[in-house]
């Protein structure tokens, strides 16, 4: 991008690019180690370490004094191959870490051997960090230019607040646009995906400008289609944008492109619609300014034969011709494209440009929509899930970002369930929360009526776009379905009925098929089953917020019910850090279990034991018992009976005879049954919407100071009516066992439950979601479900089962391992 007209120029902080700088400090080189002249009132640890490392003949030092510094930014970029590299490497992402010692800020290079700290979200903004070894990397093409490199580090806990007022020691690090310390790239990438525009190279200041068409020759798309191969130059195109794709980043270590981006525009005139490809540097300059519906005048473009394997989105108007034999290419050179946004007031009717139409579908109509059909939806958000990531195919370091949302439109009791991938609109994707009006275009229907339970949800496509703002003045407000929604939501708001909104937590969707045979046929993987000996590695290899679904074989030998208000479900941050290397059930519960064994309270008859557990679990769900569990002895002196019953419930469980025989002979016992606060869906509080949004978004790349007093996630009420279950699964060879959790999504007031599968459906259990809605039925259903689950599991004693597990890394060494489904091998067909 450097040297190109109209583009932000690369800053001087990048090693390897010799760029003039008029304000060069006499005591150093921009981007390098600068020796400060003069003493400061307060000694800077950063300055002290820089002096030590530059004076060291080894180019690295262990600082004589290790003091805590604050992390202000963690920024990612692609580092090109070094000249000595013979073979191209897979994508190698590097990180620049900005630290502050209270006197200065300094941007440092993180040694790639420490990248895993970022992948696991251990090294993140806002924490205290101690650096125990640093080195200096020099650019041999520049005199004196060096970069401080962090070699060894110990990451601490989050700080309550961090000052952003400290100046950069090196003035080059605060210049705009920001540039990576190493390599030839002019920009940083978003921290957790490659689809979002990130940083200050992405402009959004292109405005419509009136154009004099008297001397402009315009060609129609249909005419261009028949003549382009015989032309050396092309007249201008006058078109309207119908669709805009999300960004595609195609950077590779062995490619020397500064800004390797690509995006597709589907444009149309009166004669047809065609794909326009915008390449490289034009993307940061134009992407954020080009919106669907704008009219463009395109000059000095190139035309190529279309790529045969790309599917164009179908035009909304079937009368418009789909031109698929050619593509329009826009680039900064060969030739340099000229793009002009024409004001809508200058658009003439005789141009006959197509109008921007929508395919709005109501929730009541969705059941009749065929699989893979495309639609637009509008409604109010009633559930917003956390941001998760899934690994891209054949990639170790590239991920998709997505979240599950529910949209209600008033035409059905059921919401739209939407798998919302990042649409290159981080300003919206990262700031959505319940009770917001929401519109999404170009959604694809995913449907399977033959599956039990029926599968029906929507997923975003390459051309999907999302909108949150008010509808006034938008062209789609004339649509009858949009008018109906606006009237419905206005009535709801006036009556204060917008309720039952939920945010975040574990969300077990989509459900898996009813048999393992159907499950296995729906997957395209080399290995369906994961050996129990491989599960630990699978979990440890997960990166931050990466979600996977795996299948293991085993025998369920223990099940224990943990009520919703148990401390196990609300592990504090300090407990989390202490248990980082042992994400297991609490030690207190283990000791209590051992104590009960010694006292002879273990049930010798498995079936009678299960029935006794059921009675106890029934009692645990009563409102009185829940209240007593939360009270302290000083609050309720006369509650001895209730406290005793609560304690019995917390430790009560069914345990098979097989487990008693084998548990002492295991070679490994994996403990992953802890339920973290982040896993619990929370009832939404509009007052704390910004806090909840930050909690369930991805970790930001730059530190954002908190607004006022920061609440705790545990302070927000759970949206689940039940507690959770801890299960122990013994491997078929009786050598390894794993503890996992099961969170039944059961709440009669929770709108999300209607299509979510639970453990019980595999046992032909029909009352997971009782139809009644009276207060008595709510209490009864809630009270009875826990005991019924324990009884159902006890009936599978010694049976070989296949367990589908949802695994996710929550960051900071916290892993979520939840049972999603149980298959019995003899019922796989």
N, C-alpha and C positions, 0 to 999 in steps of 0.2 A: 504494500500500500504506500510505502514511502516514495516520494517523488511524483505521485500521481495527483493531478489537479483536483482540488476540491476534497481531498481526503485528509483526515487527521494524520499528522506526521508522527513517526515513531520517536519516542523520547530517548534521551541519551543514557538511560540507565541500563541499557542492554549491552552485555558483553559481545564483542565480535562485530559491532556495527560502528564504524568510525563516522560519527556525526558531529558537526561543529556545534559549539555551545558558547554564546557570547558572554555568559556569566561564569566562566570557568574559574574556580577557586585557585589562587596561586599555590595553595598548599596541597593540592591533590588533583585527581582526575575525576570528572563526573562519572558516577557509577562505580567508582572504586573506593579503596580505603583512604579516607581523608584524615590527615593528622591535624587536629584542631590546634589553633594558636591561642594561647591565653588560658588562664585557669578559671574554672567554674566554681561557684560557691558550693555546689554539691557535686561530688565526684560521680561521674557516669560509669557504671559497671561496663556498659557496652564499649565506651571509649577505652577503658582500661584493658579489656580483653583484646580489642583491635591492636593496641600497642604491643601487647604480649605476643600475639600471633605473627605480626609483621616483623618482629624482632627475632622470632624463632627460626633457626636454620632448618628445622624439620617441616615448617609450614603448618604445624598443628600444635596445639597446647591443651593441657588440662588447666583451666583457670585456677589461679592461686586461691581465689575466693569464689565459691558458687553461691549466687544469690538468686532469689526468685524473680522471674520476669513475667509480664503479662502477655498473652497472645492476642493480638489485635486483628490479624488477618491470616488466612490460609488460602492461597490461590494456586490454581492448577494450570498447567500448560503442557504442550507437547514439545519434547526436546528432540531435535534432529539427530540423526546418526553422526557420530564423529568421523572425521576423514579416515581414521585407522580402521573403522568397521568394514570388514570385507563383505559380510552378508547383512541384508536389512533385518533389523530387529522387529519384533512385534511392537505395537504402540507403547511407548514409554512415557508416562506422564510424570512430570516433576512438579514440585511444590515450592513456592516461595512463602516464607513465614515471616510476618511482621511482628516484632516484639517491642516491648517498652520496659525500660528499667526505672521509670519515673522521672528521668531527666531527658532521655532521648528515645526516639523510635528508630528501629533499624530493620530493613528488609533483608532477610537471610535466605540462603539456599538450603533446603533440607536434603541431607544425604539420602539418595534413593533407597539405601538399606533400611531407612526409617519410614518409608512410605506406608508401611502397614499400620503405623500409628494413626495416619489419616484415614486409611481404608476402614479401620475399625472405629473411627470417630473417637479415638482417645486423645489425639492431638487436635484440639478445636479451639475456636475463638472463645475468649472470656476465662480461660483457665490460667492457673499459676503453673509455671514451668521452670525447671532447673536444668541448665545446660552444663554438662560436665566435660565436654570436649568439643573444640571448634578447630576449624582449619581455614585456610585461605586458598581460593581458587583464582588463578590469574589467567587473563586473556593474553596470550603471547603475541598477539597482533597489535596490542596497545601498550603504551608505556605506563607502568604503575597501576594498571587497572586490576582490581581484585574484588572478590566477593566473599563475604563471611559465610562459612558453611557450618551448619549444625550437624555434628557427627554423633554425639551421644546426648540423650536427654531423658529426664524423668518428668512425666506429666502429672500434675496435681489436680486439685479439685477446682470447681468453678468459683470465681471471685464474685463477691456481692456487686461490685461495680469497678469499672476500669476507666481511668481518665483518658480522653482522646486529645487533650490539650497539649501533651508533650510534643515538641517539634521533632522532625526527622533530623538525625545527625547529618545525613547526606541529603542535600537539597534536591538532588536528581530524583530521589525516591518519591517526592511529592508532586512531580510534574504530571501534567495531563497531556495526552492519554497515558495511563499506566502501561508499563511494558515489563515483560519478564526479565529476570536478571541474566538468563542464559539463552543461547540459541538465537535463531533468526525470526522468531514469531513477533508480531506487533501487538499481540493481545493475549489476555488470559481466557481460559474456558470456564464455563460454570463448574462448580465444584463436584456435582453429582451426575451430570449428564452432558451430552454434547449438542442437544437440540435447542437450548435456550440461548438467546443473545445475552451476553454478559459483558459488562465493562463500558468504558466511555468511548469506545470506537463506534458504538452503535448509535447512529444519529436518528433523530425523529423530527427534524426541522424542515422537511421538504413541504412547501406550500403550493397550492394551485396557483397558476399564473395564466392570465389571458394570452391568447396566441392569435396572431394575424394569419389567417388561413389563405389570404389572397395569393401568396407566392408558394404555397405548400401543395405539392402533388401527393394525393392519397390513393392507395390501392386497396381494394377489398381483399379479404382473406381467401375467398374462393378463386379470385383471379390470380392471386399470388401462388396458390396451390398448383395451378396449371402452367405457370410460366417461370417459376423461380429457378429451375435448373438451367434455363437459357439466359438468365440475367447476371450481370456483373455487379449491378447496384440495384437497390430496391427503394421504391417510393415509401413515404411514411405510412404507418398504420394508425388508424383511429379506432380504438377498442375500449370496451368496458371490462374491468376485472370481475369475473364470476366466482373464481376460487383462488385461494392462496395456500400453498402447502407449508408445512412446518420446515424449519431449516434442516439441511443435511450437511454435517461436517465430515469431510473425507480426508482429513490430514493424516499423513503417514510420516514416520521418522525419516524415510529416505526421499520424501518429496519436499522440494525447496519452495513451495508456495507459501506466501506470507499469510494469506487469509483464505484457506481452502473451504469455501462454503458454496452451497448450491440451493436454490429454491425454485419451485415451479409456480407459474401463474397460468390459470386457465382464462383466456381472454376471448371476447367475441365481438363481432360486428353484425350487421344485418345478414351477412352471407354465410356465416359459420363460426365455429369456435375452435381454437387451437392452443397448444401448449407453448408457453414462453418460459425459457430457462434463464435465470439470472445467475451469473457466475461470480465467484471470488470477491474481489474488492467492492463490487457493486452491492453486495448483500449488506455489509455494515452501513453503507451510505444510504440505501433505499428501503431495506426490508421493513423497518418499523413505520415508514411513512406511507407505504402502499397498502391500502385497505380494500377489502371487497366492496365493489360498487363504484369505485373511482373510474373516471374516464382518462385514458392515457393517449398521448401522441408519441409514438415510437419512431425514432429516426436513426439511421446508421446502425442497423442491426444486421445480423447474418442469419442465413437459413440453412438448415441441415436436414438430412433424412432422419425421420423420427426413430427413436430407440424402440425396437420391436417388442420388447417384453414389458414395457410400462403400460399399465392400465389407466387410461384417462377417466376422470369422473364424468358421469353422464350429464349432459346439459339438462337443466331443470325444464326448459321448454323443448319438447320432442321435435318441434318444427325446425330447430336450429341444427344445421349440418355439423357433424363431428368430423373434423379434419385430423386424420391420424397418419398422414403420409409425410408430414414435415414438422419441424420444430423451429421456433424463433429463438435465437440466441442473443442474449444481452451481455456484453462484456465491457471492460474498461479500455480494451484495445482490440485491434484486429476485427472490425473497426471499433473506435470508441463510441459507445452508444449514447444517444441523446434522449432523455426521458423527460416529458413534460406532463404534469398533472393539469388537466383542463377543468376549470371551475364548472360546477353543475349548472350555473346560470348561463353559461355560454353554450351548453349543449343544445343543439337544434333538433326539433322533431324530425326534420327531413333526413337526418343521419340514420334514423331508425335503429339506434343502438338498443340491444335487448334490455329489458328491465330486470332488476334483481328480484327473482322470485324465490320462495321457500317451500319446502315440503313439510309443513308442520303436521305432526301426528299427536293426537291426545293419548293419554294412558289407556283409556277405554278402547281405543282403536288398535293398540299395539299387539294385543293377542292375535289379531287377524293378519298381521304383517308377516310376509314370508321371510325365511332365513336369508341373510345377506342383503336384504333391501336397505335403502338409504333413506334417512329421514332427519328432520330438524325437530327439536323439542324446546318447550318453554315452560317454566314452572318456578316453584320456590324450593330452595334446598332444605331438606328435612334431616339429612344425614350427610356429613362430610368426613370421610375416612382419612387416616394418616397418609402421608406420602411414603410410598414403598418403591422398591427398585427390582427390576428383573434383568438378568444378564442377557446381553445380546448374543445371538448365535455365533459360535466360533470366536468368541472374544473373551479375554480374561479381565479386561479393565473397562469395557464399555457397557453401559447400562441404559435401560429405559426407566424413566420416572413415571409413576402413575398413582392414582388414588381412586377409591370407590366412593361414589356419591349417590344419593337418592333425591329424586325430584318429584314433587307432588304438583298436580295441576287441577285438582278438584273434580276430575271426571271419573275417578276410580278410588276405591279404598287402598289400592296398591300403588306404590310409587314407581317411577322409572328407576331401574337400577343401571347405573352407568359406570363402565370402566374408563376412567378419564386419564388418558396419557397426556404427557406434556405436549402442548400445542405451540411451543415457541412463544408463549405469552406468560412469562414468569410473573409479570406484574399483576396478573389475574389468578393464575394457577396457585400461586403461593399465598393468596390473600382471600380465598373463599371460605365462608363459614355459613352455618345454618341461618335460616330466616332471610336469606338473600334471594332476590329475583335472579334467575339464571336462564340463559339461553345457550344452546349448543347446536351447531350445524354439522351436517354431513356425518351423522352417526350411522353405524352399521348394526343391523339386528342380528343377534346371536340367539338362535332358537333351536330347541330339540324337544318336541312334544312327546317323543318316545321314551325319553329319560324319566326316571323316577328319583327325586321330584323333577317336574318339568323345568327345563332350562330356558330362561328368557331374560336377556339383558341387552344393553346397547354398549358399543365400544367405539372409541374415536377412530377416525381414519386419517390419512395423511393430510387431508384438506379440512379437517374439523377446526372450527374456531369457537371460542367461548366469549360471552358477553355478560357483564354484571350491571351495567349502568341502567338508569331509567329508560323507559321506552318512548318518552315524548319525542316526537319528531322523526322517529325511525320509520323507514318505509314499510316494515312488516306489521306496524300497528293497525293497518287496515284489514289484516287477515282476521276472519271471523273467529278462529280458534284463539288467536291472541287476545282479541277483545273479550271473549268469554273468560279467559284466565284472569285478565286484569280486573274484571268485575268480581270474580270469585275471590281473589286475594284481597281486594279492597273490603269486601264484606267480612272476610276473616280478620283482617287487621282492625276494622272498626269494632268488632265484637271481642277482640283480644283472644281469638281462638288459635292463634299460631303457637302450637305447643308440641310436646313430645319430640323436640329436635335433639339430635345427638351428634357428638363429634369424637372422632378418634377411636383408638382401641383396635384390638384384633378383630378381623372381619373374615369369617370363613367362607369366602365366595370366590369362584363359582362352586356349587356342590359337585361332587363326583358322582358318576353313574351308580346304579343300584347294585351292579355285580362287578366283580373284579375282571371278568372277561371283557365287559364293555369298557371298563376303565383302561385296561391294557391296550385295547384297540384304538382308544382315543389319543394315545401318546405316541410320539415319534422319537423314541429314545433307544439307545443301544441296550441299556439294562433297566428293566422295570423295577427290580427289587434291590434294595441296599442292604448289604450284610450288616448285622448289628456292630461288628468290629469296625465298620467304616463310618458309622454315624457320627462319631466324635469328630473325625476329620472333616466330614461334610459340614458340620456346624461351625467348626473353627475356621473353615475357609470362607464362610459367608462374609461379605462386606457390609458396611453400614446400610441398614434398612433393606437389605436384599432378602427377598421372600422366595422360598422354594417349597415344593411339595414332594415328599419322598414316601416310599412304601417299604415297610419292614415286615418280617415274619416273626412270630413269637407266641407266647402264652401269657395271658393276663393273669397275674397271680395275686395282685393287691389292688384294691380300690379304696380310697378314703375321701370322705366329703369334708370340705373346708367351707364353712359358712361365709357369706359375703362380707361380714364385718370383721372377719379374722385378720389379725395382724399380718398373716402370711401374704394376704393379697395386697397389703399396703406397705411393702418393704421400703424403708426409708433410704435416702441416698447413702447414708453412712453404712447401712447394712449391705447395700448393693456393692459398695467398694470392698467391704470385708469379704463378701461372698463371690468376688469376681472370678476367682479360680475354682469355685465350687458352687455353681448355680443349682442348689439342691433344696429339698425341703428343710425347714428350720431344724436346728439341732435339738431344740427343746422338744419338738414333736418326736424325734428319734428316741430321746431319752425317756420320754413318757411311754412310748411304745415298748421299749425294753423293760421299763418298770412294770408295765402291765403283764408282760410275759412272765416276769419273776413272781408276780403276785398270783399267777394262775388264772388271770382274767381272760386269757385268750380263749376263744370259742373252739372247742375240739370238733364240733360237728359243723362243717361248712354251711350246710343249708340252714341250720338253726341260727348260725352266726349271722347269715345274711338277713334273716327275718328280724333279728334283734337290732341290727344296724338300721334297717328300714324304719322301725318304730322310733329310734332315736333321731334319725334324719328328719322324720315327719315333724317331730317336736321342735327341731332346730329352726324351722322356718316360720314359726309363729311370731307375730309382732312383739309379744311380750318378751320372748326369749332373746330376740335381736336387741331389744332395748337393754336387757340385763347384761348382755355381752359387752356392750359399750360402756357401761357404768363401772365406776371404781368402787371399792369397798366404802370409802368415805361418803360417796353419793348415796349408797343404798345398803344400809347395815343389815336389813332384814331379808336380803336376797340370796341367802345361802343356798337354798334349794335350786334357784334358777341358775346361779353361778355354777353349781356342781353339774347341773344338766348341760350347761353350755360347754363346760370343759370336757364332759363325756362325749358330746357331739363332735367337738373339734378333733378328738383323738380316735373316735369310733371309725371302724373300717372293716371290710371283709378281707380276709387273708386265706389263701389256699394252703392245704397241707403240703403241696409241692414246694411252695416258697419256704416253708419252715425247714424242709429237708435240704434245700439247695442253697439258701442265701449265704451260708458261711463258707461255701466252697467256690464262690465266684472268682474269676480272675479279674473281672472289672465290673464296676457298678456305676453307670452314668447317671448323674443327678441333674435333671432338667425340668423339674416340676414346679419351679417357683413362678409365680404370677407377679409381674412387675406392674407398677402403677400405669405405665405407658400402654399396657395391654388392655386396660379396662375402658370401654366406651363411656364417655361422660355426658351427663345431661348438659346441654348447651346453656351458657349464661351470656346474654348479649353484653352485659356490663364488662365482662372479662374476655370479650371476643378476640382481642389482639393477643392476649396471653395464650389462649387456647390455640389460636392459629399458629403461633410460634412453636408451641409444644408439639404439634402434630405435623409441622412442616419439616423439611430437611434442615440440617444444621447450616446456618448461613456461612458465607465465605468471609464476611467482615463483621466485626463486633458491633452490635446494636445496643446502646445503653438502655437499661430497663426503664419503663415509665412508672415512677412511683414505687410503692411497695409491691414486691413480687409475691403473688400467692403460691401455694403449693398445689400440685396436681391432685394430691389426696383430698384436698378440701372440696373438690367438685364431686357431686353425687354421682354414683355409678348408675348407668342406664340399664344395668342387668338386675333382675330380681333374685336370681340364685347366686350361690357361691360358685366354687369350682371343685373339680375332683382331681386327685392325684392318683395316677395309676402306675403300677410297676409291671413292665413287660419283660418276661424272661425269654432269652434266646432259645431256639429249638435245641441247641446243643447243651443248654443248661450251664453255660460258661460266662455269659455276659447278660446283664440286665440293664434296663434303662427306665428311669422315672420320667413320666411326662404328665402334662396337665390336660384336662378336658374342661372347656368352658361352654356349657350349653347356652345357646342364644335363646333364652326363654324369658319373655316379658310380654304379658298381655297388652301392655301399653306401648310396646316398642314396635314401631311401624316396620322395622327391618326384618322381623322374624318370618314373614309369610313365605319367603322363598329360600330360607337358609336351612341346609341340611344339618341334622344332628346325629349323634351316635346312635340314638334309639331307632332311627328308621331302618337300620340294617337288621334289627331284631323284630321287624314287623310290629313295632310299637305304634299304636295309632293315636295316642292322646298327647303327643308332644306339644301341640298347640291347641288346647281346648277352645271350643267355639264360644263358650259362655263368657259373659263380660260382667256379671254381677260381682259385687264385693266378696260374697261368700265363695263363689267359684274361683275368684282370683287367689284367695287365701288357700283354698283346698288344693288347687292345681300346683301352686308354688310349694305347698307343704309336702305334697305327695311325690313330686317328681324326683327329688333326690333319692328317696328310699327305693323307688322303682328302678332307677338306674343301677343302684348297688345290687338289687335283686337280679336284674337282667344280666349283669356281668358275672355274678356268682354262678348262674346257670351255665356259663361257658367254661366252667372249671376244667382245666387240663386240655381244652380245645386249642388246636393250632389255628391261629387267626392271622390275617394280613391287616396291618394297621397303616392307614394313610396319615402321615404327620405333616403339619404345616410348620416350617422352621423359618425363623427370621432373626437377624441380628439387630438388636436395638442400639448397638454402639456401646463403647466403654465396657466391653467384655460381658455384656448381658445378652443372653440368647433366649429366644421364645420358642418352645417346642410344644405344640398343641396337637392333641389327637383330633383328627377331622372325621374319620370313618373307620369302621371295622368291617372287614370282609371275612367270611368263613370259606375256606377253599372248597369245601364240598357244596357250596352254593354259588359258584362262579359262572354258572351257565343257566 
